[in-house]
Amino acid sequence: MKKTMKQLVILAGGKGTRLKDRLHSLPKPLIDISGKPLLLRQIELTKAHGFFDIFITIHYEAQAIKQFCGDGSEWGVTIRYIEEVEPQGTAGAILTQLDQFDETFLIMYGDTMLNVDLDYFWNMHQKNQADATLFLHPNDHPHDSDLVEIEESGRVITFYPYPHSSDRFYPNLVNAALYVIQKNALRPWQYLTGSIDFGKNLFPWMLQNKQYIHGYNSAEYIKDIGTPARLDKVNSDFQSGKIERGSRLTPTPTIFLDRDGTINEEIGYLTKPEQLILIEHAASAIKRFNQNNLRTVVVTNQPVIARGICDVSQLKEIHNKLETELGKEGAYLNAIYYCPHHPDNGFQGERKDLKILCGCRKPAQQLLQRAQLAAPIDMANSWFIGDTSVDMETAHKAGLKSILVRTGFSGCDDKYPARPDFECFNLGDAAHFILDCFPPMMNEARTLTHNIQPGQRVTLGGLARSGKSSWASAMRYALLERHIQTTIISLDGFLKNSDARGKGNVLTRYDLDGIADLLATLDNITESIQVPLYSYNRLQRRRNTQVNTVTITPEHVIIFEGVIALTIEKLRHTASHLFFMNCPEAARKENFRKEYTIRGLSEIEIETLYEERHRDETHIITAHQSHPEIIHIQNSQKVLL
C-alpha cells in the first residue's frame, strides 16, 4: 500500500534558556519526556498520521539535532534541515524557504508535547478550504495569554495579543502553536527579512489581507515544556496516562453545565455583561473538573435572543465576561452552546424568525449532540448539572447522570417530572461529590446490592437530610451495572400540601392512604403496568403538578425510599432488603440548616423547626432501626437529600 505523504515542519531552533539547568547543553527539542526525547515523540506521532516528509528548522545546538535525527531513515521518514544563521522568528525561516514546501503543510513547535488527531485536523483544513487552520484551546490563564476570537463557523476574526485592555472582556481561546498552512497564502510576505512571528505578525497580516484563517477549538492534549514547572507537568501527565488519553480518538468524560442559576446567579433575563455574577464556588468547581481531565460544556437556553431583549453580539460579550471571570480563578470552559429560540409569540420587539419549536431548546438534545460532534464524549461517565427540572429532563433523555444544585430555581420550576439522581447545594459540592464521593459510594453500593435479584423490593428509610435519595440512586446504578432494571419510588411525593397537614407527628404529614393505594397497585404484578410517580415542591410546600409515569414489569427491582419508609408495615414485610440510613447528627443538622436557609427561614426559625422535628420525628423513625434484618448504611458523603 502506498504511504499517504503529508509534509511537516518542526520549528526546533530555540535555545530553551528557562530550561538551562535541565538541558545540560542539549537543544530544547531533545529534552527527555519519560525516557524518550521530545522530538522523537513528535516524529512518532506525526508518522502515525501519515507525515513522512519532515523539515526541521534548527539554530541552537543544530549539530546535536542533526546527529540525533540523521536523515530520518531509522524511523522510516525523510528528514531535511533548514538552518538559521540568525534567529528569524517562528515564521521567518518558513518564508525564506517557502519554495521547498508542498502546497499544504503542517507546522509544529519543537517545544510542544501533544497527542492530537492530526488526520482530523488536516482534513478539517482541507474541508474548509482555509488559507491557514490554527489549533486553539482555552487555558487557565487567559489574562496573560495571546487570545483569538472566532465566529460560530470557526472563522478567525481577531487576534488579541497580551497585554489586554482592562475595559473589555475577551474570549478564552488561545493559539496553541499548531498550524496547517497553504503555501500560496504566504506568498505576499515571502521576501520579507528580519524576525517575523506567526502569532504576532503573519496571521494578523493575513486577516488584513482578507485571507481565511480557520480556528479549530479542541480539548486534545497539547502543552509546551518551556519552563521547569511545565516540563514536570508534562512528565506527570505522561506517567498518569493523561497524554495517551488526550486525543479526540479517545472519548472523554464530560460535565454538561447549565448556565444561569448553576454557574452564575439567576436574575430572570440576563442581557448585559455587568449582570453576570458568578455563584460562590462555581469557578473552583470548574477548575477541579479541568484538573481532572473532564471536559466542561455549557448548554443553555437563551430565549432573550428570540424575545429581542439581547442580540447575539451582546450574548457573546456576556459569555466573554463569563470566561474572563472563570479565568481569573484558573478555570475554563471547553465550549458554550446556546439555543436562541422561544416557542411563544406575543412579546414586544420579538424576533419572529426565532419563534419556533426547535430541536435545540432544552430538554431537546441538539445542543448535546453538537458537543458530541465536536469531540467524542464518553456519555456513560458524563454528568449533567443544573438547577431546574428542565435540566434534569435533558439529562434523563441523554442517559446522563444528573445532579440538581439548590442554587437558582433549586429544582422547583415544576416544568418536568424528571427526578434528579443526586442533589447538592451548589456547584462546588457537586464537583466534590463527582470527584471524591461518587467512586467510593458506588463501590459500597455494589456491595450493598450484590444479593438483590430481579423482581425484589427494597426499602430505605432514615431521618430527614441523611442522604437516602442519593444512596437510592447509587444502588440503582449498581443494579443497572448488572442489567437489573430499577425504579425508585420516593415517598416525598406523598407529602401533603402544607395547608392540608394540620397538627401531629411526622406520619400525619404524609398521604398514607395514597401510599397504601400505590402498594395495592403493585401487589402481584404479572405484566407491565403504568405507575404515576409524584414529586414534592419544597419551596412552595406542595406536590408538583408534573407527574412522571413509569413502566414497571415483574422483573423490576423497586426501591422505596423516604423518611417514613421503614415505619410502614407493609413495606417492611414485603421488602426483600431493608436499609436504614445513618448520618452523623452534626452533618445532618448542617444539611437541615442549609435546606431551610434556601427555603427562606431565619436562623432562629430553623433552630425552632429542627427541635420540633426532633421531638415529633426522631423516635418514630428510629424505632425500627434495631430490627435484625435491617442493614445500616453509614453516610459520610457531602451530598444533599
C-alpha positions in Angstrom: 0.0 0.0 0.0 1.3 3.4 -1.0 2.0 5.7 2.0 -0.1 8.9 2.4 2.6 11.6 2.1 2.0 14.7 4.1 4.6 17.3 5.0 5.6 18.5 8.4 7.8 21.4 9.5 9.1 21.3 13.1 10.4 24.6 14.5 13.4 23.5 16.6 15.8 26.4 16.7 15.0 27.7 20.2 17.6 27.8 22.9 15.5 27.0 25.9 17.0 29.5 28.3 14.5 28.8 31.1 15.3 25.1 31.0 19.1 25.7 31.2 19.5 23.6 34.3 17.5 20.7 32.9 19.0 20.7 29.4 22.7 20.4 30.2 23.7 22.0 26.8 21.1 19.9 24.8 18.8 21.8 22.5 15.3 22.1 23.9 13.6 19.6 21.4 15.9 16.8 22.7 14.8 17.1 26.3 13.7 13.9 27.9 10.0 13.1 28.2 9.6 10.0 30.3 12.6 8.2 28.8 12.4 9.5 25.2 13.4 12.8 23.6 10.5 15.1 22.9 11.5 15.4 19.2 11.3 11.6 18.8 7.8 11.6 20.4 6.7 14.2 17.9 8.1 12.3 14.9 6.4 9.1 16.1 3.1 10.8 16.5 3.2 12.5 13.1 4.4 9.4 11.3 1.4 7.6 12.7 -0.8 10.2 10.9 0.9 10.0 7.5 3.6 12.7 7.8 6.7 11.0 6.3 8.3 14.2 4.7 9.7 16.3 7.6 11.6 19.6 7.6 13.3 20.7 10.9 14.3 24.3 11.4 17.5 24.4 13.5 19.7 27.1 15.1 20.9 26.5 18.7 23.0 23.3 19.0 22.0 22.4 15.4 24.6 19.7 15.1 23.1 17.8 18.1 19.7 17.6 16.4 21.3 16.5 13.1 23.3 13.9 14.8 20.3 12.5 16.7 17.8 12.5 13.7 20.1 11.9 10.8 18.1 11.6 7.6 15.2 10.0 9.4 15.6 6.6 7.8 15.9 5.0 11.2 12.3 5.8 11.8 11.0 5.3 8.2 10.7 9.0 7.4 12.7 11.6 5.4 14.2 14.5 7.4 15.7 17.6 5.9 17.0 20.7 7.7 16.7 24.4 7.4 19.5 26.0 9.4 19.0 29.6 10.5 22.3 31.6 10.8 20.4 34.1 12.9 17.0 33.6 14.6 14.3 34.7 12.2 11.2 34.3 14.4 8.7 31.5 14.1 7.7 32.4 10.6 11.0 33.9 9.2 12.7 30.6 8.2 9.4 29.3 6.6 9.1 32.4 4.4 12.7 32.4 3.2 12.5 28.7 2.2 8.8 28.7 1.1 9.5 27.2 -2.4 10.8 24.0 -0.8 7.4 23.2 0.8 4.3 21.4 -0.6 1.2 23.3 -1.3 -0.2 22.2 2.1 2.0 21.5 5.2 1.8 21.2 9.0 3.8 23.4 11.4 4.6 22.2 14.9 6.8 23.8 17.5 9.7 21.8 18.8 8.9 22.5 22.5 5.4 21.1 22.4 4.2 17.8 23.7 0.9 16.8 22.1 -1.5 14.0 21.3 -3.7 15.3 18.6 -5.7 13.5 15.9 -3.7 15.1 13.1 -5.7 13.4 10.4 -8.9 15.1 11.7 -7.1 18.5 12.0 -5.6 18.1 8.4 -8.9 17.0 6.9 -10.8 19.9 8.6 -8.4 22.3 7.0 -9.0 20.8 3.6 -12.7 20.7 4.0 -12.9 24.3 4.9 -10.5 25.3 2.1 -8.8 27.7 4.6 -5.6 29.6 3.9 -4.5 28.5 7.4 -6.0 26.5 10.2 -5.0 27.1 13.8 -5.3 24.7 16.7 -7.0 26.6 19.5 -7.9 25.8 23.1 -9.0 27.6 26.3 -6.4 27.7 29.1 -6.3 28.5 32.8 -4.5 31.8 32.5 -6.2 33.8 29.6 -5.3 37.1 31.3 -1.7 36.8 30.3 -2.1 34.9 27.0 -2.4 35.9 23.4 -6.1 35.3 22.6 -8.1 34.6 19.4 -11.7 35.4 18.6 -13.6 33.2 16.1 -17.1 33.3 14.6 -19.5 30.5 15.3 -18.4 29.0 12.0 -14.8 28.8 13.2 -13.5 31.7 11.1 -10.9 33.7 13.0 -11.8 37.4 13.1 -9.4 39.0 15.6 -6.1 38.4 17.5 -5.7 39.9 20.9 -2.1 40.0 21.9 -1.1 40.2 25.6 -1.4 42.6 27.5 -5.2 43.1 27.2 -7.2 46.2 27.8 -8.9 46.3 31.2 -12.1 47.9 29.8 -13.5 44.9 27.9 -14.0 41.2 28.1 -12.2 38.7 25.9 -13.0 35.1 24.8 -10.8 32.4 26.4 -9.3 30.9 23.3 -5.5 30.6 22.9 -3.3 29.9 19.9 -1.7 26.5 20.7 1.1 26.8 18.0 0.0 24.0 15.7 -1.0 25.1 12.2 -1.9 23.7 8.8 -0.8 26.3 6.1 -1.3 26.8 2.4 2.0 27.8 0.8 0.4 30.2 -1.7 -1.3 32.1 1.2 2.2 33.2 2.4 3.4 34.4 -0.9 2.8 38.1 -0.2 5.4 38.0 2.5 7.9 35.6 1.0 10.7 38.0 0.6 10.4 39.9 3.8 13.5 39.9 6.0 14.1 40.1 9.8 12.3 38.4 12.6 8.7 37.5 11.8 6.4 35.7 14.1 3.2 33.8 13.1 1.0 34.9 16.0 2.2 38.5 16.3 2.8 39.3 12.7 1.9 36.9 9.9 -1.6 35.8 11.0 -2.8 39.4 11.7 -1.4 40.4 8.3 -3.3 37.5 6.7 -6.6 38.8 8.2 -5.8 42.3 7.0 -5.3 40.7 3.6 -8.9 39.2 3.8 -7.5 35.6 3.9 -9.4 32.9 5.5 -8.0 31.6 8.8 -10.0 28.8 10.5 -9.8 28.1 14.2 -10.1 24.6 15.5 -11.2 24.6 19.1 -10.2 21.3 20.7 -9.6 19.8 24.2 -7.0 17.5 22.9 -3.6 17.3 24.7 -1.1 20.0 23.8 1.3 21.7 26.1 4.6 23.5 25.8 7.5 22.3 28.0 9.2 25.8 28.1 9.7 26.1 31.9 10.7 23.5 34.6 7.2 23.6 36.0 5.6 22.9 32.6 8.1 20.2 31.9 7.4 18.5 35.2 3.6 18.7 34.5 4.1 17.1 31.0 6.1 14.2 32.5 3.5 13.8 35.2 0.7 13.7 32.6 2.7 11.1 30.6 3.1 8.9 33.7 -0.6 9.2 34.6 -1.8 8.3 31.1 -3.4 11.7 30.6 -1.4 12.3 27.4 -2.2 8.8 26.0 -5.9 9.5 26.5 -5.6 13.1 25.2 -6.5 12.6 21.5 -10.1 13.0 20.2 -9.7 9.3 19.2 -10.4 8.6 22.9 -13.9 9.6 24.1 -13.7 12.0 27.0 -16.0 12.1 30.1 -17.8 15.5 30.1 -19.5 17.7 32.6 -22.5 19.4 30.9 -23.5 22.5 32.8 -26.5 24.8 32.8 -25.5 28.4 32.9 -28.0 30.7 34.8 -28.6 29.5 38.4 -25.8 27.0 38.2 -22.6 28.9 37.3 -23.9 32.5 37.7 -26.7 34.0 39.6 -30.2 33.6 38.3 -31.7 37.1 37.7 -34.6 36.3 35.3 -33.4 37.6 31.9 -29.7 38.3 31.8 -29.0 40.8 29.0 -25.8 42.7 29.9 -22.3 41.5 31.0 -22.5 43.6 34.2 -25.4 41.5 35.3 -23.4 38.3 35.3 -22.1 37.4 38.8 -20.5 34.0 39.5 -22.1 31.9 42.2 -19.7 31.1 45.1 -17.6 28.0 44.5 -18.6 27.8 40.8 -15.1 28.7 39.4 -13.3 26.4 41.8 -15.6 23.6 40.8 -14.9 24.1 37.1 -11.2 24.3 37.9 -11.4 20.9 39.6 -13.1 19.4 36.6 -10.4 20.9 34.3 -7.6 19.5 36.5 -9.2 16.0 36.5 -9.4 15.7 32.7 -13.1 16.3 32.4 -14.4 18.5 29.6 -16.7 21.2 30.7 -19.5 22.2 28.3 -22.2 24.8 28.9 -25.6 24.1 27.3 -28.1 26.9 27.9 -31.4 28.2 26.7 -31.2 31.9 25.9 -34.7 33.0 24.8 -33.6 36.6 25.4 -32.4 36.5 21.7 -35.9 35.5 20.4 -37.6 37.9 22.7 -35.5 40.7 21.2 -34.1 42.0 24.5 -30.5 40.8 23.8 -28.7 40.3 20.5 -26.1 37.7 19.5 -23.2 40.2 19.9 -24.4 41.1 23.4 -24.7 37.4 24.3 -21.1 37.0 23.1 -20.0 39.8 25.4 -21.8 38.1 28.3 -20.0 34.8 27.6 -16.7 36.6 27.2 -17.2 38.0 30.7 -18.1 34.5 32.0 -14.9 33.2 30.5 -12.9 36.1 31.9 -14.3 35.7 35.4 -13.6 32.0 35.4 -10.1 32.6 34.0 -9.3 34.8 36.9 -9.8 31.8 39.1 -7.7 29.5 36.8 -10.8 27.8 35.3 -12.1 27.5 31.8 -15.0 26.1 29.7 -14.3 23.9 26.7 -17.4 25.1 24.9 -20.6 27.1 25.2 -23.7 26.1 23.2 -26.9 28.0 23.4 -30.4 27.9 22.0 -31.7 31.3 20.8 -35.3 30.2 20.2 -38.5 30.6 22.1 -41.8 28.9 21.0 -44.3 31.5 22.3 -45.3 34.7 20.5 -46.6 38.0 21.8 -43.5 39.8 23.1 -42.8 43.4 22.0 -39.7 43.6 19.8 -39.5 39.8 19.4 -37.7 38.1 16.5 -40.3 36.3 14.5 -37.7 34.1 12.8 -36.7 32.6 16.1 -40.2 32.0 17.4 -40.2 28.3 16.5 -40.4 24.8 18.1 -36.7 23.8 17.6 -34.6 20.8 18.4 -32.1 22.7 20.5 -34.1 24.2 23.3 -33.6 22.0 26.4 -34.8 19.4 27.1 -34.3 18.7 23.4 -31.0 17.2 22.6 -29.4 19.1 19.7 -27.0 21.2 21.9 -25.6 18.0 23.4 -25.4 16.4 20.0 -23.4 19.4 18.8 -21.0 18.8 21.6 -20.7 15.1 20.7 -20.0 16.0 17.1 -17.2 18.5 18.1 -15.4 15.8 20.1 -16.3 12.2 21.0 -17.8 12.0 24.5 -17.8 9.1 26.9 -21.5 9.6 27.8 -21.6 6.6 30.2 -19.2 8.5 32.5 -20.5 12.0 31.9 -22.8 14.2 34.0 -25.4 17.0 33.7 -25.5 19.6 36.4 -28.3 22.2 36.6 -30.8 23.9 38.8 -34.1 23.1 37.0 -36.4 20.2 36.2 -35.7 21.2 32.5 -32.0 20.3 33.1 -32.9 17.0 34.8 -35.2 16.1 31.9 -32.4 16.9 29.5 -30.1 14.6 31.4 -32.7 11.9 31.5 -33.3 12.0 27.7 -29.5 11.9 27.1 -28.9 9.0 29.5 -26.6 11.1 31.7 -26.1 11.0 35.4 -27.7 14.1 36.9 -27.1 16.5 39.8 -29.6 19.1 40.8 -28.0 22.1 42.5 -30.0 24.0 45.1 -29.0 27.4 43.7 -31.1 29.3 41.1 -34.5 27.7 40.8 -33.5 24.9 43.1 -35.4 22.4 41.0 -38.7 24.0 41.8 -39.7 25.3 38.4 -42.2 22.4 38.1 -41.9 22.1 34.3 -41.0 18.4 34.0 -41.3 15.5 36.4 -37.8 14.2 35.9 -36.2 13.1 39.2 -32.5 14.1 39.7 -30.1 11.3 40.5 -28.4 13.4 43.2 -28.7 16.8 44.8 -26.0 19.1 46.0 -26.2 22.6 47.5 -24.0 24.2 44.8 -21.6 23.5 42.0 -18.7 23.3 44.4 -20.4 20.5 46.3 -21.3 18.8 43.0 -17.6 18.7 42.0 -16.7 17.3 45.4 -19.3 14.7 45.0 -18.4 13.6 41.5 -14.6 13.5 42.1 -14.3 12.5 45.7 -17.6 10.9 46.9 -19.2 9.0 44.0 -16.5 6.4 43.3 -16.3 5.0 46.8 -20.1 5.4 47.2 -20.5 3.2 44.1 -18.1 0.6 45.5 -20.2 0.4 48.6 -23.5 0.4 46.6 -22.3 -2.6 44.7 -21.6 -4.5 47.9 -25.0 -3.5 49.4 -26.9 -4.7 46.3 -24.9 -7.8 45.3 -27.7 -10.1 46.7 -30.6 -8.1 45.2 -32.3 -10.0 42.4 -34.8 -9.0 39.7 -38.4 -8.6 41.0 -37.4 -7.9 44.6 -38.4 -4.9 46.7 -36.0 -2.7 48.7 -37.0 -0.3 51.5 -34.6 2.5 52.5 -35.6 4.7 55.5 -33.9 7.2 57.9 -34.1 10.7 59.3 -34.6 13.7 57.0 -31.5 15.1 55.3 -29.5 11.9 55.9 -28.8 11.0 52.3 -31.4 8.4 51.4 -32.3 9.6 47.9 -28.7 9.8 46.9 -28.0 6.3 48.1 -31.1 5.0 46.4 -29.7 6.4 43.1 -26.3 4.9 43.8 -27.9 1.5 44.4 -30.0 1.9 41.2 -26.8 2.5 39.2 -25.1 -0.5 40.9 -28.1 -2.7 39.9 -28.0 -1.3 36.3 -24.4 -2.5 36.0 -25.8 -6.0 36.5 -28.5 -5.2 33.9 -31.3 -5.2 36.5 -33.9 -2.6 35.8 -34.7 -0.5 38.8 -37.4 2.0 39.8 -37.1 4.4 42.7 -40.3 5.5 44.4 -39.7 8.5 46.6 -42.3 8.7 49.4 -41.7 12.5 49.5 -44.1 12.5 46.5 -46.8 11.7 49.1 -46.2 14.7 51.4 -49.3 16.6 51.9 -49.6 20.2 50.8 -48.6 22.5 53.7 -52.2 23.8 54.1 -53.6 20.3 54.5 -51.4 18.9 57.2 -52.9 20.1 60.5 -51.1 19.2 63.7 -49.4 15.9 64.5 -46.2 13.9 64.1 -44.2 13.0 61.0 -46.7 10.4 59.9 -49.5 13.0 59.6 -47.5 14.9 57.1 -47.9 12.1 54.6 -50.8 10.9 52.5 -50.7 7.4 54.0 -53.9 6.3 52.1 -52.2 7.3 48.8 -49.2 5.2 49.7 -51.5 2.2 50.6 -53.3 2.6 47.2 -49.9 2.5 45.4 -48.8 -0.6 47.2 -52.1 -2.3 46.4 -51.5 -1.5 42.7 -48.0 -3.0 42.9 -49.2 -6.2 44.5 -48.7 -9.4 42.5 -47.5 -7.7 39.2 -47.9 -10.2 36.4 -47.4 -7.9 33.5 -46.2 -4.4 32.7 -48.1 -1.6 34.4 -48.0 2.2 34.3 -47.4 3.8 37.7 -47.5 7.6 38.4 -44.6 8.9 40.4 -45.2 12.1 42.3 -42.7 14.7 43.5 -42.7 17.5 46.1 -42.0 21.2 45.5 -40.1 22.1 48.6 -40.1 25.9 48.1 -43.9 26.1 47.5 -44.5 23.2 50.0 -46.9 21.4 47.7 -47.0 18.4 45.3 -45.7 19.3 41.9 -48.3 19.4 39.1 -46.0 17.5 36.7 -46.3 13.7 37.2 -43.8 11.2 35.9 -45.3 7.9 34.7 -43.1 4.9 34.6 -43.5 1.3 33.3 -42.9 -1.4 35.9 -42.5 -5.0 35.0 -42.4 -8.1 37.2 -38.6 -8.1 36.8 -38.2 -4.6 38.1 -36.5 -4.0 41.4 -38.4 -1.3 43.3 -36.6 0.8 45.8 -39.0 2.6 48.2 -37.1 5.5 49.9 -38.2 8.1 52.3 -38.2 9.2 55.9 -41.2 7.0 56.9 -40.4 4.0 54.6 -39.5 1.7 57.5 -42.5 2.7 59.6 -44.9 1.3 57.0 -45.6 -2.3 58.0 -46.4 -3.5 54.5 -43.2 -2.1 53.1 -41.2 -3.8 55.9 -42.9 -7.2 55.4 -42.9 -7.3 51.6 -39.3 -6.0 51.1 -36.5 -8.5 50.5 -33.9 -6.0 51.7 -34.3 -3.3 54.4 -31.8 -0.4 54.8 -31.5 2.3 57.4 -29.5 5.4 56.6 -27.2 6.7 59.3 -25.7 10.1 59.2 -23.6 12.0 61.8 -26.1 14.3 63.6 -23.8 17.3 63.2 -23.7 16.8 59.4 -27.5 16.1 59.2 -28.2 19.2 61.2 -26.0 21.3 58.9 -27.8 19.9 55.9 -31.1 20.8 57.6 -29.9 24.3 58.2 -28.7 24.8 54.6 -32.0 23.4 53.3 -34.2 25.7 55.2 -32.0 28.7 54.6 -32.8 28.1 50.9 -36.4 28.0 51.8 -36.1 31.4 53.3 -36.2 30.7 57.1 -34.1 32.7 59.6 -31.6 31.0 61.8 -34.0 31.3 64.8 -36.8 29.8 62.8 -34.5 27.0 61.6 -33.4 26.1 65.1 -37.0 26.1 66.3 -38.1 23.8 63.4 -35.2 21.5 64.0 -36.2 21.0 67.6 -39.8 20.4 66.7 -38.9 17.8 64.1 -36.5 16.2 66.5 -39.4 15.8 69.0 -42.1 14.6 66.6 -40.0 12.6 64.2 -36.8 11.0 65.6 -38.3 8.5 68.0 -40.8 7.3 65.3 -38.2 6.9 62.5 -35.6 5.2 64.6 -38.0 2.8 66.3 -37.3 0.0 63.8 -33.6 0.6 63.2 -32.6 -2.3 65.5 -34.6 -4.9 63.6 -32.2 -7.8 62.9 -32.9 -7.8 59.1 -32.1 -4.1 58.7 -28.7 -3.2 57.1 -27.3 0.1 58.3 -25.7 2.4 55.7 -23.2 4.9 57.1 -23.5 8.1 55.1 -20.4 10.3 55.2 -20.8 11.8 51.7 -21.1 15.5 51.2 -24.4 15.4 49.3 -27.9 16.7 50.0 -31.0 14.5 50.4 
